[in-house]
Amino acid sequence: MVEAVAIWRDRILAAGREADIVPLIGPSTEVVDLAGRLATPGLNDAHMHPISFGLTIGWIDAKPAALPTLDALMAGVAARAAQTPPGGWVLARGYDHTKLDVGRHPLREELDGVAPAHPVMLVRTCGHVAVCNSMALQLAGIDEASHAPAGGLIERQNGRLTGLLAENAIAPVRSVIPPPNEDDIVTAIERAGRYLLSFGITSCMDAAVGMTAGFSEIAAYHRARREGRLPVRFWLTLLGDSDRSIVRPCHGAGLISGTGDDMLMIGAVKLFLDGSAGGRTAWMSRPYLGQDQTTGVQMKPDAELEREVMEVHAMGYQLACHAIGDAAIEQLITAYEKALAADPDPDRRHRVEHCGFSTPEQHRRMAKAGIYPCPQQVFIHDFGDAYIAALGPERALGSYPLKTWLDLGLKPATGSDAPVCDPNPYPNIHAMMTRLTYRGTLMDAKERVGFEAALQAYTEFAAFSQKREHIKGKLVPGYLADVAVFSRNLLTASPDEILNDTVCDMTILGGQIVYRRANA
């Protein structure tokens, strides 16, 4: 903690006592009196999907706060269909069946009833499950005789399609939705970045570049860079799954981990190993609760994953792979260990994205191998009750064990996984400090941390996860002048005050004020 910070151009010039900083003030210096507020390093959302987030802002907002009941959800779909020419797509994102009044997913027939002349895709909040109406399924070539692809699920009841698709089974539907063009993608990047600035977030990771429009997303990011339309610093993780990978063209163009500058940098490579716990597609070693005895979805056989990890590791890339269930985490750690044994690199910093249901033995192996968790603690707030319902208290309460990881020196970052959750950092910080769900359920109090640790996850450790801890994540001389100014001193605020009564007053990126709240 210091009293004052001086900024020169895009760097922190000095930090310390106010009496030492005052002599540095020149005739053109802008002086900001915090008046009891707190200035921190700019926050870093270490795992989100800016393009998807920016694009889906134009979709129906199906989150429980907006459409809390099945009837409200169907009314929202009907209203959008009424505004859309016949045959045009109606797209929605954010519903959570565990929070709907009926406690289940919507059905194909229900969507048919409110939008019979439009193809409809309703995406669950996690992004790993979607419900489609009959027209959407027909356009995608999915019928009662269709077989689910490897790593996918097509749900049937009494031999009939319910409309629910999971994981790889959603791909045929997505392939017939008109894709966004480069203008759309650049606008989405800019829109998402502007939203982040309003929360004091100055850096983020795009967790799967190529997921929406393939390699052309690289061109869109660079165009946004040239046109001054990158509102925050982007660290790009390349989609690496073999059926839609953009790694080879990127590698051929010299775009490997660390290529770029402080505004736009190539980061890691992303592979998907499983789905989401709330959607019951995260791959677990023991079955979910219920009659179906499912253990989730294993996206790749061991040999395929190990081959892909070895190949990407040998190319010089850091990896940041999606693994939520304990079985998926086990598979990923094993693949990382084999790659590191074959081609040692003590500071490659391979990441386990989400890492929700890891075990003590897996933590030991991660610490030994230099493998790091990159969780989203806001999942506790938004989805903790769904985890308990799907897995039971024994497995659910200790999920996303932040304090355990901190004590082991695993330097966990945090993020939102937007559009899965909103980038708003206050529910995330609240969950780290309280381990309370949105309903007030306590999820293993031993994993609580104080505000300082929560802030460290959002700043220093997020920078570490991107191998940028030498240049950002702290307000010390020589570091990038990225600063967030909040409406109160968060060090003395209660968790509820942080959640319900805190806003960002000012955001500084590279020494320039890029966001200022009205009347702040």
ChimeraX attribute file (.defattr): number of C-alpha atoms within 10 A of each C-alpha:
attribute: neighborCount
match mode: 1-to-1
recipient: residues
	/A:1	9
	/A:2	11
	/A:3	13
	/A:4	18
	/A:5	21
	/A:6	23
	/A:7	24
	/A:8	16
	/A:9	11
	/A:10	16
	/A:11	21
	/A:12	22
	/A:13	19
	/A:14	19
	/A:15	18
	/A:16	14
	/A:17	13
	/A:18	13
	/A:19	10
	/A:20	14
	/A:21	16
	/A:22	13
	/A:23	8
	/A:24	13
	/A:25	12
	/A:26	9
	/A:27	5
	/A:28	6
	/A:29	11
	/A:30	9
	/A:31	10
	/A:32	10
	/A:33	8
	/A:34	15
	/A:35	9
	/A:36	10
	/A:37	14
	/A:38	17
	/A:39	26
	/A:40	19
	/A:41	27
	/A:42	28
	/A:43	31
	/A:44	30
	/A:45	29
	/A:46	31
	/A:47	27
	/A:48	24
	/A:49	23
	/A:50	28
	/A:51	30
	/A:52	21
	/A:53	22
	/A:54	24
	/A:55	20
	/A:56	17
	/A:57	15
	/A:58	11
	/A:59	15
	/A:60	20
	/A:61	19
	/A:62	25
	/A:63	20
	/A:64	20
	/A:65	11
	/A:66	14
	/A:67	19
	/A:68	17
	/A:69	19
	/A:70	21
	/A:71	14
	/A:72	15
	/A:73	24
	/A:74	19
	/A:75	15
	/A:76	19
	/A:77	23
	/A:78	20
	/A:79	15
	/A:80	17
	/A:81	23
	/A:82	15
	/A:83	10
	/A:84	14
	/A:85	12
	/A:86	13
	/A:87	15
	/A:88	15
	/A:89	20
	/A:90	24
	/A:91	21
	/A:92	26
	/A:93	22
	/A:94	24
	/A:95	28
	/A:96	24
	/A:97	21
	/A:98	19
	/A:99	18
	/A:100	20
	/A:101	12
	/A:102	12
	/A:103	12
	/A:104	12
	/A:105	20
	/A:106	24
	/A:107	15
	/A:108	21
	/A:109	16
	/A:110	17
	/A:111	25
	/A:112	20
	/A:113	12
	/A:114	19
	/A:115	25
	/A:116	18
	/A:117	18
	/A:118	23
	/A:119	25
	/A:120	28
	/A:121	27
	/A:122	27
	/A:123	23
	/A:124	23
	/A:125	25
	/A:126	22
	/A:127	21
	/A:128	24
	/A:129	25
	/A:130	25
	/A:131	24
	/A:132	28
	/A:133	27
	/A:134	23
	/A:135	22
	/A:136	26
	/A:137	23
	/A:138	13
	/A:139	14
	/A:140	17
	/A:141	12
	/A:142	20
	/A:143	14
	/A:144	12
	/A:145	9
	/A:146	10
	/A:147	12
	/A:148	17
	/A:149	13
	/A:150	14
	/A:151	20
	/A:152	24
	/A:153	20
	/A:154	21
	/A:155	17
	/A:156	13
	/A:157	7
	/A:158	6
	/A:159	9
	/A:160	11
	/A:161	23
	/A:162	22
	/A:163	26
	/A:164	24
	/A:165	24
	/A:166	25
	/A:167	25
	/A:168	19
	/A:169	23
	/A:170	26
	/A:171	14
	/A:172	15
	/A:173	21
	/A:174	14
	/A:175	12
	/A:176	13
	/A:177	17
	/A:178	9
	/A:179	12
	/A:180	13
	/A:181	12
	/A:182	17
	/A:183	11
	/A:184	14
	/A:185	25
	/A:186	26
	/A:187	18
	/A:188	23
	/A:189	27
	/A:190	21
	/A:191	20
	/A:192	24
	/A:193	25
	/A:194	20
	/A:195	17
	/A:196	26
	/A:197	24
	/A:198	20
	/A:199	25
	/A:200	31
	/A:201	30
	/A:202	29
	/A:203	30
	/A:204	26
	/A:205	27
	/A:206	26
	/A:207	28
	/A:208	27
	/A:209	30
	/A:210	22
	/A:211	19
	/A:212	17
	/A:213	16
	/A:214	15
	/A:215	19
	/A:216	15
	/A:217	22
	/A:218	19
	/A:219	13
	/A:220	21
	/A:221	23
	/A:222	15
	/A:223	16
	/A:224	21
	/A:225	15
	/A:226	10
	/A:227	10
	/A:228	10
	/A:229	18
	/A:230	23
	/A:231	23
	/A:232	26
	/A:233	21
	/A:234	26
	/A:235	26
	/A:236	27
	/A:237	28
	/A:238	32
	/A:239	25
	/A:240	25
	/A:241	19
	/A:242	12
	/A:243	7
	/A:244	12
	/A:245	20
	/A:246	23
	/A:247	26
	/A:248	13
	/A:249	11
	/A:250	15
	/A:251	15
	/A:252	9
	/A:253	9
	/A:254	10
	/A:255	19
	/A:256	21
	/A:257	24
	/A:258	20
	/A:259	12
	/A:260	14
	/A:261	11
	/A:262	17
	/A:263	15
	/A:264	20
	/A:265	20
	/A:266	25
	/A:267	27
	/A:268	31
	/A:269	29
	/A:270	27
	/A:271	25
	/A:272	23
	/A:273	26
	/A:274	27
	/A:275	29
	/A:276	24
	/A:277	26
	/A:278	25
	/A:279	22
	/A:280	24
	/A:281	26
	/A:282	28
	/A:283	27
	/A:284	24
	/A:285	13
	/A:286	15
	/A:287	16
	/A:288	22
	/A:289	15
	/A:290	10
	/A:291	7
	/A:292	8
	/A:293	10
	/A:294	15
	/A:295	18
	/A:296	26
	/A:297	24
	/A:298	24
	/A:299	23
	/A:300	18
	/A:301	12
	/A:302	15
	/A:303	10
	/A:304	13
	/A:305	22
	/A:306	19
	/A:307	13
	/A:308	17
	/A:309	26
	/A:310	19
	/A:311	13
	/A:312	20
	/A:313	23
	/A:314	15
	/A:315	14
	/A:316	16
	/A:317	25
	/A:318	26
	/A:319	26
	/A:320	29
	/A:321	28
	/A:322	24
	/A:323	31
	/A:324	28
	/A:325	31
	/A:326	20
	/A:327	22
	/A:328	30
	/A:329	27
	/A:330	18
	/A:331	18
	/A:332	24
	/A:333	21
	/A:334	18
	/A:335	21
	/A:336	24
	/A:337	21
	/A:338	15
	/A:339	21
	/A:340	20
	/A:341	11
	/A:342	12
	/A:343	13
	/A:344	14
	/A:345	14
	/A:346	10
	/A:347	11
	/A:348	18
	/A:349	21
	/A:350	26
	/A:351	29
	/A:352	26
	/A:353	27
	/A:354	26
	/A:355	24
	/A:356	27
	/A:357	23
	/A:358	23
	/A:359	17
	/A:360	10
	/A:361	9
	/A:362	15
	/A:363	19
	/A:364	12
	/A:365	15
	/A:366	22
	/A:367	15
	/A:368	10
	/A:369	21
	/A:370	19
	/A:371	23
	/A:372	24
	/A:373	28
	/A:374	28
	/A:375	26
	/A:376	28
	/A:377	29
	/A:378	30
	/A:379	26
	/A:380	30
	/A:381	26
	/A:382	20
	/A:383	21
	/A:384	26
	/A:385	27
	/A:386	22
	/A:387	23
	/A:388	19
	/A:389	15
	/A:390	20
	/A:391	21
	/A:392	14
	/A:393	15
	/A:394	9
	/A:395	13
	/A:396	22
	/A:397	23
	/A:398	21
	/A:399	24
	/A:400	27
	/A:401	24
	/A:402	27
	/A:403	18
	/A:404	17
	/A:405	18
	/A:406	15
	/A:407	9
	/A:408	12
	/A:409	12
	/A:410	20
	/A:411	20
	/A:412	28
	/A:413	30
	/A:414	34
	/A:415	29
	/A:416	24
	/A:417	27
	/A:418	24
	/A:419	22
	/A:420	21
	/A:421	23
	/A:422	17
	/A:423	24
	/A:424	21
	/A:425	24
	/A:426	20
	/A:427	27
	/A:428	26
	/A:429	26
	/A:430	28
	/A:431	26
	/A:432	30
	/A:433	22
	/A:434	22
	/A:435	30
	/A:436	23
	/A:437	21
	/A:438	16
	/A:439	11
	/A:440	12
	/A:441	15
	/A:442	17
	/A:443	25
	/A:444	16
	/A:445	14
	/A:446	13
	/A:447	20
	/A:448	21
	/A:449	19
	/A:450	15
	/A:451	20
	/A:452	12
	/A:453	20
	/A:454	23
	/A:455	23
	/A:456	20
	/A:457	31
	/A:458	27
	/A:459	27
	/A:460	25
	/A:461	25
	/A:462	30
	/A:463	25
	/A:464	21
	/A:465	24
	/A:466	24
	/A:467	18
	/A:468	15
	/A:469	16
	/A:470	13
	/A:471	19
	/A:472	26
	/A:473	29
	/A:474	22
	/A:475	26
	/A:476	20
	/A:477	17
	/A:478	17
	/A:479	21
	/A:480	26
	/A:481	29
	/A:482	30
	/A:483	26
	/A:484	25
	/A:485	23
	/A:486	23
	/A:487	20
	/A:488	21
	/A:489	16
	/A:490	19
	/A:491	14
	/A:492	11
	/A:493	14
	/A:494	13
	/A:495	21
	/A:496	14
	/A:497	14
	/A:498	23
	/A:499	18
	/A:500	11
	/A:501	13
	/A:502	17
	/A:503	20
	/A:504	21
	/A:505	22
	/A:506	23
	/A:507	29
	/A:508	22
	/A:509	24
	/A:510	22
	/A:511	18
	/A:512	14
	/A:513	13
	/A:514	17
	/A:515	21
	/A:516	16
	/A:517	13
	/A:518	7
	/A:519	5
	/A:520	10
